[in-house]
Amino acid sequence: MKIWKRICMAVVLSMPMAGQAASIASDQVARLDSIVNLNKGQAEEIESLLVESEGKTEQLSRKIQALKIQLGQEIGPEFDEKSIRHHSKQLGELSGELTAETALLQARIQTVLTEDQRAILLKRAQQMQPQAGSPKHSQ
């Protein structure tokens, strides 16, 4: 029982403080604005999308972490295969949901941007990726 109290305390301590999600969203919007020059309406809408998504992804992340801990506790010489498979399936579903939420956020942000802004972001992303044809260094 003590371990669950510790886990609960860790979860509570890892939660963002009130307003922290909005602050993070503001920083992200400022970075995006510096790249594509957002208008005020775009900035406000994107910040709102980020704050909403942060709440969902934070909740999913906490559930994923709790399941990982639970799975770790089930590993031992007297394991329960059915339980491990059940919790692993849940973990996979939550991970898929987290991935979907992240992709949906990116898609929603894309709808707020103009065609020119999307082109700027695409060009920037391509510049940040290593070139496909460049030779790899051997060690």
LUMFIMAR-900317 format. One record per residue: residue in three letters; x negated, y, z negated of N, C-alpha, C in turn; residue number from 1. Coordinates in Angstrom, 2 decimals. Layout:
REM residues N
<kolmar r="ala" n_x="X" n_y="Y" n_z="Z" ca_x="X" ca_y="Y" ca_z="Z" c_x="X" c_y="Y" c_z="Z" k="NUM"/>
...
***
This chain:
REM residues 139
<kolmar r="met" n_x="-0.81" n_y="-1.19" n_z="0.00" ca_x="0.00" ca_y="0.00" ca_z="0.00" c_x="-0.86" c_y="1.26" c_z="0.00" k="1"/>
<kolmar r="lys" n_x="-2.01" n_y="1.21" n_z="-0.65" ca_x="-2.88" ca_y="2.38" ca_z="-0.68" c_x="-3.34" c_y="2.78" c_z="0.71" k="2"/>
<kolmar r="ile" n_x="-3.59" n_y="1.78" n_z="1.57" ca_x="-4.06" ca_y="2.09" ca_z="2.92" c_x="-3.02" c_y="2.91" c_z="3.67" k="3"/>
<kolmar r="trp" n_x="-1.74" n_y="2.61" n_z="3.48" ca_x="-0.70" ca_y="3.36" ca_z="4.18" c_x="-0.63" c_y="4.78" c_z="3.67" k="4"/>
<kolmar r="lys" n_x="-0.87" n_y="4.99" n_z="2.38" ca_x="-0.91" ca_y="6.35" ca_z="1.85" c_x="-2.05" c_y="7.14" c_z="2.49" k="5"/>
<kolmar r="arg" n_x="-3.17" n_y="6.49" n_z="2.66" ca_x="-4.32" ca_y="7.14" ca_z="3.30" c_x="-4.02" c_y="7.47" c_z="4.75" k="6"/>
<kolmar r="ile" n_x="-3.38" n_y="6.53" n_z="5.43" ca_x="-3.04" ca_y="6.75" ca_z="6.84" c_x="-2.06" c_y="7.91" c_z="6.96" k="7"/>
<kolmar r="cys" n_x="-1.05" n_y="7.92" n_z="6.11" ca_x="-0.07" ca_y="9.02" ca_z="6.13" c_x="-0.75" c_y="10.35" c_z="5.87" k="8"/>
<kolmar r="met" n_x="-1.65" n_y="10.38" n_z="4.92" ca_x="-2.36" ca_y="11.61" ca_z="4.60" c_x="-3.20" c_y="12.06" c_z="5.79" k="9"/>
<kolmar r="ala" n_x="-3.86" n_y="11.11" n_z="6.45" ca_x="-4.68" ca_y="11.45" ca_z="7.61" c_x="-3.81" c_y="12.01" c_z="8.74" k="10"/>
<kolmar r="val" n_x="-2.65" n_y="11.42" n_z="8.94" ca_x="-1.74" ca_y="11.90" ca_z="9.98" c_x="-1.28" c_y="13.31" c_z="9.66" k="11"/>
<kolmar r="val" n_x="-0.89" n_y="13.56" n_z="8.42" ca_x="-0.43" ca_y="14.89" ca_z="8.03" c_x="-1.54" c_y="15.91" c_z="8.18" k="12"/>
<kolmar r="leu" n_x="-2.75" n_y="15.56" n_z="7.79" ca_x="-3.86" ca_y="16.49" ca_z="7.89" c_x="-4.26" c_y="16.77" c_z="9.33" k="13"/>
<kolmar r="ser" n_x="-3.98" n_y="15.82" n_z="10.23" ca_x="-4.36" ca_y="16.01" ca_z="11.62" c_x="-3.32" c_y="16.77" c_z="12.42" k="14"/>
<kolmar r="met" n_x="-2.16" n_y="17.04" n_z="11.82" ca_x="-1.11" ca_y="17.78" ca_z="12.53" c_x="-1.54" c_y="19.23" c_z="12.70" k="15"/>
<kolmar r="pro" n_x="-1.20" n_y="19.80" n_z="13.86" ca_x="-1.56" ca_y="21.20" ca_z="14.04" c_x="-0.75" c_y="22.09" c_z="13.10" k="16"/>
<kolmar r="met" n_x="-1.37" n_y="23.15" n_z="12.63" ca_x="-0.68" ca_y="24.11" ca_z="11.77" c_x="0.33" c_y="24.87" c_z="12.62" k="17"/>
<kolmar r="ala" n_x="1.33" n_y="25.43" n_z="11.97" ca_x="2.34" ca_y="26.21" ca_z="12.69" c_x="1.65" c_y="27.30" c_z="13.49" k="18"/>
<kolmar r="gly" n_x="2.01" n_y="27.41" n_z="14.75" ca_x="1.42" ca_y="28.43" ca_z="15.60" c_x="0.15" c_y="27.99" c_z="16.31" k="19"/>
<kolmar r="gln" n_x="-0.46" n_y="26.91" n_z="15.87" ca_x="-1.71" ca_y="26.47" ca_z="16.49" c_x="-1.49" c_y="26.03" c_z="17.93" k="20"/>
<kolmar r="ala" n_x="-0.37" n_y="25.33" n_z="18.20" ca_x="-0.08" ca_y="24.89" ca_z="19.57" c_x="0.09" c_y="26.10" c_z="20.48" k="21"/>
<kolmar r="ala" n_x="0.76" n_y="27.14" n_z="19.98" ca_x="0.93" ca_y="28.35" ca_z="20.79" c_x="-0.41" c_y="29.02" c_z="21.06" k="22"/>
<kolmar r="ser" n_x="-1.30" n_y="29.01" n_z="20.09" ca_x="-2.62" ca_y="29.61" ca_z="20.26" c_x="-3.43" c_y="28.84" c_z="21.31" k="23"/>
<kolmar r="ile" n_x="-3.36" n_y="27.54" n_z="21.25" ca_x="-4.06" ca_y="26.71" ca_z="22.23" c_x="-3.49" c_y="26.96" c_z="23.62" k="24"/>
<kolmar r="ala" n_x="-2.16" n_y="27.02" n_z="23.70" ca_x="-1.51" ca_y="27.27" ca_z="24.98" c_x="-1.93" c_y="28.64" c_z="25.53" k="25"/>
<kolmar r="ser" n_x="-2.00" n_y="29.64" n_z="24.67" ca_x="-2.41" ca_y="30.99" ca_z="25.12" c_x="-3.82" c_y="30.96" c_z="25.69" k="26"/>
<kolmar r="asp" n_x="-4.71" n_y="30.22" n_z="25.04" ca_x="-6.09" ca_y="30.10" ca_z="25.54" c_x="-6.12" c_y="29.44" c_z="26.91" k="27"/>
<kolmar r="gln" n_x="-5.32" n_y="28.37" n_z="27.07" ca_x="-5.28" ca_y="27.66" ca_z="28.34" c_x="-4.71" c_y="28.55" c_z="29.44" k="28"/>
<kolmar r="val" n_x="-3.67" n_y="29.31" n_z="29.12" ca_x="-3.08" ca_y="30.22" ca_z="30.09" c_x="-4.10" c_y="31.30" c_z="30.48" k="29"/>
<kolmar r="ala" n_x="-4.83" n_y="31.81" n_z="29.50" ca_x="-5.85" ca_y="32.83" ca_z="29.79" c_x="-6.91" c_y="32.29" c_z="30.75" k="30"/>
<kolmar r="arg" n_x="-7.33" n_y="31.03" n_z="30.53" ca_x="-8.32" ca_y="30.43" ca_z="31.43" c_x="-7.77" c_y="30.28" c_z="32.84" k="31"/>
<kolmar r="leu" n_x="-6.51" n_y="29.80" n_z="32.92" ca_x="-5.87" ca_y="29.64" ca_z="34.23" c_x="-5.71" c_y="31.00" c_z="34.91" k="32"/>
<kolmar r="asp" n_x="-5.32" n_y="32.00" n_z="34.13" ca_x="-5.15" ca_y="33.36" ca_z="34.65" c_x="-6.46" c_y="33.89" c_z="35.23" k="33"/>
<kolmar r="ser" n_x="-7.57" n_y="33.60" n_z="34.57" ca_x="-8.87" ca_y="34.07" ca_z="35.05" c_x="-9.25" c_y="33.43" c_z="36.39" k="34"/>
<kolmar r="ile" n_x="-8.65" n_y="32.29" n_z="36.69" ca_x="-8.96" ca_y="31.60" ca_z="37.94" c_x="-8.01" c_y="32.03" c_z="39.07" k="35"/>
<kolmar r="val" n_x="-6.69" n_y="32.10" n_z="38.76" ca_x="-5.71" ca_y="32.32" ca_z="39.84" c_x="-4.92" c_y="33.62" c_z="39.71" k="36"/>
<kolmar r="asn" n_x="-5.21" n_y="34.44" n_z="38.71" ca_x="-4.54" ca_y="35.73" ca_z="38.54" c_x="-3.02" c_y="35.57" c_z="38.44" k="37"/>
<kolmar r="leu" n_x="-2.55" n_y="35.04" n_z="37.34" ca_x="-1.12" ca_y="34.84" ca_z="37.09" c_x="-0.41" c_y="36.17" c_z="36.88" k="38"/>
<kolmar r="asn" n_x="0.87" n_y="36.22" n_z="37.29" ca_x="1.65" ca_y="37.40" ca_z="36.91" c_x="2.25" c_y="37.11" c_z="35.53" k="39"/>
<kolmar r="lys" n_x="2.85" n_y="38.12" n_z="34.90" ca_x="3.33" ca_y="37.98" ca_z="33.53" c_x="4.38" c_y="36.86" c_z="33.40" k="40"/>
<kolmar r="gly" n_x="5.29" n_y="36.79" n_z="34.35" ca_x="6.32" ca_y="35.75" ca_z="34.32" c_x="5.73" c_y="34.35" c_z="34.40" k="41"/>
<kolmar r="gln" n_x="4.75" n_y="34.18" n_z="35.28" ca_x="4.08" ca_y="32.88" ca_z="35.41" c_x="3.38" c_y="32.51" c_z="34.11" k="42"/>
<kolmar r="ala" n_x="2.66" n_y="33.47" n_z="33.55" ca_x="1.92" ca_y="33.21" ca_z="32.32" c_x="2.87" c_y="32.77" c_z="31.21" k="43"/>
<kolmar r="glu" n_x="3.98" n_y="33.46" n_z="31.06" ca_x="4.94" ca_y="33.12" ca_z="30.00" c_x="5.55" c_y="31.74" c_z="30.22" k="44"/>
<kolmar r="glu" n_x="5.90" n_y="31.44" n_z="31.47" ca_x="6.51" ca_y="30.14" ca_z="31.78" c_x="5.51" c_y="29.00" c_z="31.55" k="45"/>
<kolmar r="ile" n_x="4.30" n_y="29.19" n_z="31.97" ca_x="3.27" ca_y="28.15" ca_z="31.80" c_x="2.97" c_y="27.96" c_z="30.32" k="46"/>
<kolmar r="glu" n_x="2.89" n_y="29.04" n_z="29.57" ca_x="2.65" ca_y="28.91" ca_z="28.13" c_x="3.78" c_y="28.13" c_z="27.46" k="47"/>
<kolmar r="ser" n_x="5.00" n_y="28.40" n_z="27.87" ca_x="6.15" ca_y="27.68" ca_z="27.32" c_x="6.06" c_y="26.19" c_z="27.65" k="48"/>
<kolmar r="leu" n_x="5.69" n_y="25.87" n_z="28.89" ca_x="5.52" ca_y="24.47" ca_z="29.29" c_x="4.44" c_y="23.79" c_z="28.46" k="49"/>
<kolmar r="leu" n_x="3.34" n_y="24.49" n_z="28.24" ca_x="2.23" ca_y="23.92" ca_z="27.47" c_x="2.63" c_y="23.66" c_z="26.02" k="50"/>
<kolmar r="val" n_x="3.33" n_y="24.61" n_z="25.40" ca_x="3.74" ca_y="24.44" ca_z="24.01" c_x="4.71" c_y="23.26" c_z="23.88" k="51"/>
<kolmar r="glu" n_x="5.66" n_y="23.17" n_z="24.80" ca_x="6.63" ca_y="22.06" ca_z="24.77" c_x="5.92" c_y="20.72" c_z="24.95" k="52"/>
<kolmar r="ser" n_x="5.02" n_y="20.67" n_z="25.90" ca_x="4.29" ca_y="19.43" ca_z="26.17" c_x="3.39" c_y="19.04" c_z="25.01" k="53"/>
<kolmar r="glu" n_x="2.76" n_y="20.03" n_z="24.37" ca_x="1.86" ca_y="19.75" ca_z="23.25" c_x="2.61" c_y="19.02" c_z="22.14" k="54"/>
<kolmar r="gly" n_x="3.84" n_y="19.44" n_z="21.87" ca_x="4.63" ca_y="18.77" ca_z="20.85" c_x="4.86" c_y="17.31" c_z="21.18" k="55"/>
<kolmar r="lys" n_x="5.20" n_y="17.04" n_z="22.44" ca_x="5.47" ca_y="15.67" ca_z="22.87" c_x="4.19" c_y="14.83" c_z="22.85" k="56"/>
<kolmar r="thr" n_x="3.12" n_y="15.38" n_z="23.40" ca_x="1.88" ca_y="14.60" ca_z="23.49" c_x="1.26" c_y="14.37" c_z="22.12" k="57"/>
<kolmar r="glu" n_x="1.40" n_y="15.34" n_z="21.23" ca_x="0.86" ca_y="15.18" ca_z="19.87" c_x="1.59" c_y="14.05" c_z="19.15" k="58"/>
<kolmar r="gln" n_x="2.90" n_y="14.01" n_z="19.30" ca_x="3.69" ca_y="12.96" ca_z="18.67" c_x="3.32" c_y="11.59" c_z="19.24" k="59"/>
<kolmar r="leu" n_x="3.19" n_y="11.50" n_z="20.55" ca_x="2.79" ca_y="10.24" ca_z="21.17" c_x="1.39" c_y="9.82" c_z="20.72" k="60"/>
<kolmar r="ser" n_x="0.49" n_y="10.77" n_z="20.63" ca_x="-0.88" ca_y="10.46" ca_z="20.21" c_x="-0.91" c_y="9.92" c_z="18.78" k="61"/>
<kolmar r="arg" n_x="-0.10" n_y="10.49" n_z="17.91" ca_x="-0.04" ca_y="9.99" ca_z="16.53" c_x="0.50" c_y="8.55" c_z="16.48" k="62"/>
<kolmar r="lys" n_x="1.52" n_y="8.28" n_z="17.28" ca_x="2.08" ca_y="6.92" ca_z="17.33" c_x="1.04" c_y="5.94" c_z="17.87" k="63"/>
<kolmar r="ile" n_x="0.32" n_y="6.35" n_z="18.90" ca_x="-0.72" ca_y="5.50" ca_z="19.48" c_x="-1.80" c_y="5.21" c_z="18.44" k="64"/>
<kolmar r="gln" n_x="-2.24" n_y="6.22" n_z="17.73" ca_x="-3.28" ca_y="6.04" ca_z="16.71" c_x="-2.80" c_y="5.09" c_z="15.61" k="65"/>
<kolmar r="ala" n_x="-1.55" n_y="5.24" n_z="15.18" ca_x="-1.01" ca_y="4.36" ca_z="14.14" c_x="-0.95" c_y="2.91" c_z="14.62" k="66"/>
<kolmar r="leu" n_x="-0.57" n_y="2.70" n_z="15.88" ca_x="-0.54" ca_y="1.34" ca_z="16.42" c_x="-1.94" c_y="0.75" c_z="16.54" k="67"/>
<kolmar r="lys" n_x="-2.90" n_y="1.56" n_z="16.90" ca_x="-4.28" ca_y="1.07" ca_z="16.98" c_x="-4.77" c_y="0.62" c_z="15.60" k="68"/>
<kolmar r="ile" n_x="-4.43" n_y="1.38" n_z="14.59" ca_x="-4.81" ca_y="1.01" ca_z="13.23" c_x="-4.13" c_y="-0.29" c_z="12.84" k="69"/>
<kolmar r="gln" n_x="-2.85" n_y="-0.39" n_z="13.15" ca_x="-2.10" ca_y="-1.60" ca_z="12.81" c_x="-2.68" c_y="-2.82" c_z="13.53" k="70"/>
<kolmar r="leu" n_x="-3.01" n_y="-2.66" n_z="14.79" ca_x="-3.62" ca_y="-3.76" ca_z="15.53" c_x="-4.96" c_y="-4.17" c_z="14.92" k="71"/>
<kolmar r="gly" n_x="-5.74" n_y="-3.20" n_z="14.53" ca_x="-7.03" ca_y="-3.49" ca_z="13.91" c_x="-6.87" c_y="-4.29" c_z="12.63" k="72"/>
<kolmar r="gln" n_x="-5.81" n_y="-4.02" n_z="11.88" ca_x="-5.56" ca_y="-4.73" ca_z="10.63" c_x="-5.09" c_y="-6.16" c_z="10.88" k="73"/>
<kolmar r="glu" n_x="-4.57" n_y="-6.41" n_z="12.06" ca_x="-4.07" ca_y="-7.75" ca_z="12.39" c_x="-5.16" c_y="-8.69" c_z="12.88" k="74"/>
<kolmar r="ile" n_x="-6.32" n_y="-8.16" n_z="13.15" ca_x="-7.42" ca_y="-8.98" ca_z="13.67" c_x="-8.12" c_y="-9.66" c_z="12.51" k="75"/>
<kolmar r="gly" n_x="-8.16" n_y="-10.95" n_z="12.57" ca_x="-8.80" ca_y="-11.73" ca_z="11.52" c_x="-8.61" c_y="-13.21" c_z="11.78" k="76"/>
<kolmar r="pro" n_x="-9.17" n_y="-14.03" n_z="10.92" ca_x="-9.09" ca_y="-15.47" ca_z="11.15" c_x="-7.66" c_y="-16.01" c_z="11.09" k="77"/>
<kolmar r="glu" n_x="-6.79" n_y="-15.37" n_z="10.35" ca_x="-5.40" ca_y="-15.83" ca_z="10.26" c_x="-4.49" c_y="-14.85" c_z="10.99" k="78"/>
<kolmar r="phe" n_x="-4.76" n_y="-14.67" n_z="12.28" ca_x="-4.03" ca_y="-13.70" ca_z="13.09" c_x="-2.67" c_y="-14.24" c_z="13.52" k="79"/>
<kolmar r="asp" n_x="-1.79" n_y="-13.33" n_z="13.88" ca_x="-0.46" ca_y="-13.66" ca_z="14.38" c_x="-0.40" c_y="-13.20" c_z="15.84" k="80"/>
<kolmar r="glu" n_x="-0.56" n_y="-14.14" n_z="16.76" ca_x="-0.63" ca_y="-13.81" ca_z="18.18" c_x="0.61" c_y="-13.06" c_z="18.66" k="81"/>
<kolmar r="lys" n_x="1.77" n_y="-13.50" n_z="18.22" ca_x="3.03" ca_y="-12.88" ca_z="18.64" c_x="3.06" c_y="-11.40" c_z="18.21" k="82"/>
<kolmar r="ser" n_x="2.65" n_y="-11.13" n_z="17.00" ca_x="2.63" ca_y="-9.76" ca_z="16.49" c_x="1.61" c_y="-8.91" c_z="17.25" k="83"/>
<kolmar r="ile" n_x="0.43" n_y="-9.47" n_z="17.49" ca_x="-0.60" ca_y="-8.74" ca_z="18.22" c_x="-0.11" c_y="-8.41" c_z="19.63" k="84"/>
<kolmar r="arg" n_x="0.51" n_y="-9.36" n_z="20.30" ca_x="1.03" ca_y="-9.12" ca_z="21.64" c_x="2.15" c_y="-8.07" c_z="21.63" k="85"/>
<kolmar r="his" n_x="3.01" n_y="-8.14" n_z="20.63" ca_x="4.11" ca_y="-7.17" ca_z="20.51" c_x="3.56" c_y="-5.76" c_z="20.32" k="86"/>
<kolmar r="his" n_x="2.63" n_y="-5.60" n_z="19.39" ca_x="2.06" ca_y="-4.28" ca_z="19.14" c_x="1.21" c_y="-3.79" c_z="20.32" k="87"/>
<kolmar r="ser" n_x="0.55" n_y="-4.70" n_z="21.00" ca_x="-0.23" ca_y="-4.33" ca_z="22.19" c_x="0.69" c_y="-3.84" c_z="23.30" k="88"/>
<kolmar r="lys" n_x="1.83" n_y="-4.49" n_z="23.45" ca_x="2.81" ca_y="-4.07" ca_z="24.46" c_x="3.33" c_y="-2.67" c_z="24.12" k="89"/>
<kolmar r="gln" n_x="3.64" n_y="-2.44" n_z="22.85" ca_x="4.09" ca_y="-1.11" ca_z="22.42" c_x="3.02" c_y="-0.05" c_z="22.71" k="90"/>
<kolmar r="leu" n_x="1.78" n_y="-0.41" n_z="22.42" ca_x="0.66" ca_y="0.51" ca_z="22.65" c_x="0.56" c_y="0.85" c_z="24.14" k="91"/>
<kolmar r="gly" n_x="0.71" n_y="-0.14" n_z="24.99" ca_x="0.67" ca_y="0.09" ca_z="26.43" c_x="1.79" c_y="1.00" c_z="26.90" k="92"/>
<kolmar r="glu" n_x="2.99" n_y="0.79" n_z="26.35" ca_x="4.13" ca_y="1.62" ca_z="26.73" c_x="3.92" c_y="3.07" c_z="26.29" k="93"/>
<kolmar r="leu" n_x="3.43" n_y="3.26" n_z="25.07" ca_x="3.17" ca_y="4.62" ca_z="24.58" c_x="2.07" c_y="5.30" c_z="25.38" k="94"/>
<kolmar r="ser" n_x="1.03" n_y="4.54" n_z="25.72" ca_x="-0.06" ca_y="5.10" ca_z="26.53" c_x="0.46" c_y="5.52" c_z="27.90" k="95"/>
<kolmar r="gly" n_x="1.34" n_y="4.69" n_z="28.47" ca_x="1.96" ca_y="5.03" ca_z="29.76" c_x="2.82" c_y="6.28" c_z="29.66" k="96"/>
<kolmar r="glu" n_x="3.54" n_y="6.41" n_z="28.57" ca_x="4.38" ca_y="7.59" ca_z="28.35" c_x="3.51" c_y="8.84" c_z="28.20" k="97"/>
<kolmar r="leu" n_x="2.40" n_y="8.71" n_z="27.50" ca_x="1.48" ca_y="9.84" ca_z="27.34" c_x="0.90" c_y="10.26" c_z="28.69" k="98"/>
<kolmar r="thr" n_x="0.53" n_y="9.30" n_z="29.49" ca_x="0.01" ca_y="9.58" ca_z="30.83" c_x="1.08" c_y="10.26" c_z="31.68" k="99"/>
<kolmar r="ala" n_x="2.31" n_y="9.77" n_z="31.61" ca_x="3.41" ca_y="10.37" ca_z="32.36" c_x="3.65" c_y="11.81" c_z="31.92" k="100"/>
<kolmar r="glu" n_x="3.64" n_y="12.04" n_z="30.62" ca_x="3.87" ca_y="13.40" ca_z="30.11" c_x="2.79" c_y="14.36" c_z="30.60" k="101"/>
<kolmar r="thr" n_x="1.55" n_y="13.90" n_z="30.63" ca_x="0.45" ca_y="14.73" ca_z="31.12" c_x="0.62" c_y="15.03" c_z="32.61" k="102"/>
<kolmar r="ala" n_x="0.98" n_y="14.01" n_z="33.39" ca_x="1.18" ca_y="14.21" ca_z="34.83" c_x="2.37" c_y="15.14" c_z="35.09" k="103"/>
<kolmar r="leu" n_x="3.44" n_y="14.97" n_z="34.32" ca_x="4.61" ca_y="15.84" ca_z="34.48" c_x="4.28" c_y="17.29" c_z="34.16" k="104"/>
<kolmar r="leu" n_x="3.48" n_y="17.50" n_z="33.12" ca_x="3.07" ca_y="18.86" ca_z="32.79" c_x="2.32" c_y="19.49" c_z="33.96" k="105"/>
<kolmar r="gln" n_x="1.38" n_y="18.75" n_z="34.52" ca_x="0.62" ca_y="19.26" ca_z="35.65" c_x="1.53" c_y="19.58" c_z="36.83" k="106"/>
<kolmar r="ala" n_x="2.51" n_y="18.71" n_z="37.08" ca_x="3.45" ca_y="18.93" ca_z="38.17" c_x="4.32" c_y="20.16" c_z="37.91" k="107"/>
<kolmar r="arg" n_x="4.76" n_y="20.33" n_z="36.66" ca_x="5.59" ca_y="21.48" ca_z="36.32" c_x="4.81" c_y="22.79" c_z="36.47" k="108"/>
<kolmar r="ile" n_x="3.56" n_y="22.76" n_z="36.08" ca_x="2.72" ca_y="23.96" ca_z="36.25" c_x="2.56" c_y="24.27" c_z="37.73" k="109"/>
<kolmar r="gln" n_x="2.38" n_y="23.24" n_z="38.54" ca_x="2.23" ca_y="23.44" ca_z="39.99" c_x="3.44" c_y="24.15" c_z="40.58" k="110"/>
<kolmar r="thr" n_x="4.65" n_y="23.87" n_z="40.06" ca_x="5.85" ca_y="24.50" ca_z="40.60" c_x="5.91" c_y="25.99" c_z="40.27" k="111"/>
<kolmar r="val" n_x="5.22" n_y="26.40" n_z="39.22" ca_x="5.21" ca_y="27.81" ca_z="38.81" c_x="4.24" c_y="28.62" c_z="39.68" k="112"/>
<kolmar r="leu" n_x="3.21" n_y="27.97" n_z="40.17" ca_x="2.18" ca_y="28.65" ca_z="40.95" c_x="2.61" c_y="28.87" c_z="42.40" k="113"/>
<kolmar r="thr" n_x="2.04" n_y="29.88" n_z="43.01" ca_x="2.27" ca_y="30.11" ca_z="44.43" c_x="1.40" c_y="29.14" c_z="45.24" k="114"/>
<kolmar r="glu" n_x="1.66" n_y="29.07" n_z="46.52" ca_x="0.86" ca_y="28.21" ca_z="47.40" c_x="-0.61" c_y="28.63" c_z="47.38" k="115"/>
<kolmar r="asp" n_x="-0.86" n_y="29.92" n_z="47.40" ca_x="-2.23" ca_y="30.43" ca_z="47.37" c_x="-2.93" c_y="30.06" c_z="46.06" k="116"/>
<kolmar r="gln" n_x="-2.23" n_y="30.18" n_z="44.95" ca_x="-2.80" ca_y="29.83" ca_z="43.64" c_x="-3.12" c_y="28.34" c_z="43.57" k="117"/>
<kolmar r="arg" n_x="-2.23" n_y="27.52" n_z="44.11" ca_x="-2.50" ca_y="26.07" ca_z="44.13" c_x="-3.73" c_y="25.77" c_z="44.97" k="118"/>
<kolmar r="ala" n_x="-3.88" n_y="26.47" n_z="46.09" ca_x="-5.05" ca_y="26.27" ca_z="46.96" c_x="-6.33" c_y="26.66" c_z="46.22" k="119"/>
<kolmar r="ile" n_x="-6.28" n_y="27.74" n_z="45.46" ca_x="-7.46" ca_y="28.18" ca_z="44.68" c_x="-7.83" c_y="27.10" c_z="43.66" k="120"/>
<kolmar r="leu" n_x="-6.83" n_y="26.58" n_z="42.97" ca_x="-7.11" ca_y="25.53" ca_z="41.97" c_x="-7.66" c_y="24.27" c_z="42.61" k="121"/>
<kolmar r="leu" n_x="-7.11" n_y="23.89" n_z="43.75" ca_x="-7.59" ca_y="22.70" ca_z="44.45" c_x="-9.05" c_y="22.88" c_z="44.86" k="122"/>
<kolmar r="lys" n_x="-9.35" n_y="24.05" n_z="45.41" ca_x="-10.73" ca_y="24.33" ca_z="45.82" c_x="-11.67" c_y="24.28" c_z="44.62" k="123"/>
<kolmar r="arg" n_x="-11.23" n_y="24.86" n_z="43.51" ca_x="-12.04" ca_y="24.86" ca_z="42.27" c_x="-12.28" c_y="23.44" c_z="41.77" k="124"/>
<kolmar r="ala" n_x="-11.22" n_y="22.62" n_z="41.81" ca_x="-11.35" ca_y="21.23" ca_z="41.35" c_x="-12.32" c_y="20.45" c_z="42.24" k="125"/>
<kolmar r="gln" n_x="-12.25" n_y="20.70" n_z="43.54" ca_x="-13.16" ca_y="20.02" ca_z="44.46" c_x="-14.60" c_y="20.43" c_z="44.25" k="126"/>
<kolmar r="gln" n_x="-14.82" n_y="21.69" n_z="43.89" ca_x="-16.17" ca_y="22.18" ca_z="43.64" c_x="-16.75" c_y="21.55" c_z="42.37" k="127"/>
<kolmar r="met" n_x="-15.90" n_y="21.23" n_z="41.43" ca_x="-16.37" ca_y="20.68" ca_z="40.15" c_x="-16.66" c_y="19.19" c_z="40.24" k="128"/>
<kolmar r="gln" n_x="-16.13" n_y="18.51" n_z="41.25" ca_x="-16.37" ca_y="17.08" ca_z="41.40" c_x="-17.69" c_y="16.85" c_z="42.13" k="129"/>
<kolmar r="pro" n_x="-18.39" n_y="15.78" n_z="41.72" ca_x="-19.63" ca_y="15.46" ca_z="42.45" c_x="-19.28" c_y="15.10" c_z="43.89" k="130"/>
<kolmar r="gln" n_x="-20.12" n_y="15.51" n_z="44.79" ca_x="-19.86" ca_y="15.22" ca_z="46.20" c_x="-19.95" c_y="13.73" c_z="46.46" k="131"/>
<kolmar r="ala" n_x="-18.99" n_y="13.22" n_z="47.22" ca_x="-18.89" ca_y="11.78" ca_z="47.48" c_x="-20.09" c_y="11.25" c_z="48.25" k="132"/>
<kolmar r="gly" n_x="-20.64" n_y="12.05" n_z="49.14" ca_x="-21.73" ca_y="11.58" ca_z="49.97" c_x="-23.11" c_y="11.81" c_z="49.39" k="133"/>
<kolmar r="ser" n_x="-23.19" n_y="12.42" n_z="48.22" ca_x="-24.51" ca_y="12.72" ca_z="47.68" c_x="-25.19" c_y="11.45" c_z="47.17" k="134"/>
<kolmar r="pro" n_x="-26.51" n_y="11.37" n_z="47.37" ca_x="-27.22" ca_y="10.16" ca_z="46.92" c_x="-27.23" c_y="10.07" c_z="45.40" k="135"/>
<kolmar r="lys" n_x="-27.12" n_y="8.85" n_z="44.94" ca_x="-27.16" ca_y="8.61" ca_z="43.48" c_x="-28.60" c_y="8.41" c_z="43.03" k="136"/>
<kolmar r="his" n_x="-28.87" n_y="8.93" n_z="41.88" ca_x="-30.22" ca_y="8.78" ca_z="41.34" c_x="-30.37" c_y="7.39" c_z="40.72" k="137"/>
<kolmar r="ser" n_x="-31.47" n_y="6.73" n_z="41.02" ca_x="-31.70" ca_y="5.42" ca_z="40.40" c_x="-32.58" c_y="5.59" c_z="39.18" k="138"/>
<kolmar r="gln" n_x="-32.40" n_y="4.72" n_z="38.25" ca_x="-33.19" ca_y="4.81" ca_z="37.02" c_x="-34.12" c_y="3.65" c_z="36.92" k="139"/>
***
